Amino acid sequence: MEIKVQVLDCDYILTNGKPIVRIFGKNEKGETICVFFNGILPYFYLHCDEEKFDEIAKDLQKKFGVKTEIVEKIIPIGFHPNPVKML
């Protein structure tokens, strides 16, 4: 089943320690809908000094048990023509 959705917001909740991503929006008829995705891990990018990547990655692993990786992304706020390294 395919539904076209205008995404208005998204978040995630924990159920039995597992994340469920929720996407809130409106369909083509203007009806409010919420789509649930199981088995997807939420993520975020952290823009910080590259010298701190290892320290921050170790802290995140120790405190929250999360995996990290270094990626190159364009900063989404303002105009930035080139990607930068983020954690």
N, C-alpha and C positions, 0 to 999 in steps of 0.2 A: 504494500500500500504506500503510495507516495502522496505527501501533503506539502504544499508550498507554504512556508512560514516566514513572516516578517519578524525577525528576532528583536525583542525589546529588552531582554535581560536574561542572565543566566547565573546559576550558582550551583552549589552541590550540598548534599546532606549526607550524613553518615548513618547507615543502617547496619547494625551488627558489625561495626567497625569497617565497613566497606563503603566507598563513595558512590553516590548516585548523582549524576549530573542532571540538572533540570534546566530546560530551555523554555523561557516564557515568550509568548508572541501572539500574533493574530494570523488567522488564515485568510484566504482570499475573500471570504464572506464577511470578514471583520470580527469573527468570533474569537474570543480569547482561548488560547490553548496552552498546555504545558506538556512538554515531551520529556520523558525520563530515559536516561541512558545508563544501563548497568555495565560494569566491567571496564569503565573508562576512568583512568586516573586524572584528576584535575592537575593543572600545572601552571606555573607562572615563570616569567623571566626576571632575573635580578641583574640590574646594571650597576656594577661596582668596579672598583680598581682591580685590574687583573691580578695584581700581587696578592689580593685577598681571596681569590677563587678557592685555593686549596683549603685555607682555614675555614671559610664559610661552608664549603662542601662537607668538611669533616664535622662541623657543628650541626649542620642540618641532618646528617646521617645519624649522629649520636643522639640528638634530642628527639628527632621525629621519625627516624628510620627511612628517610626518603632518598631516592637516587638523584644524582645531579649529573649534568653534562654541560660542556661548554659549546655554545652555538653562536652563530653570527646572525643577527637580526637587525632590522632598522628600528630605531626608537620610534614608537607610535605617536609621540606627542611633539608637536612642532615640526619643522622641516629638517630632515636629516637625510642627505643624499646617499650616504654610504652605510652599510651595515657595520655594527660594532660587536665585539665579543661580549656575551652575557652568560651568566650561569643559569 
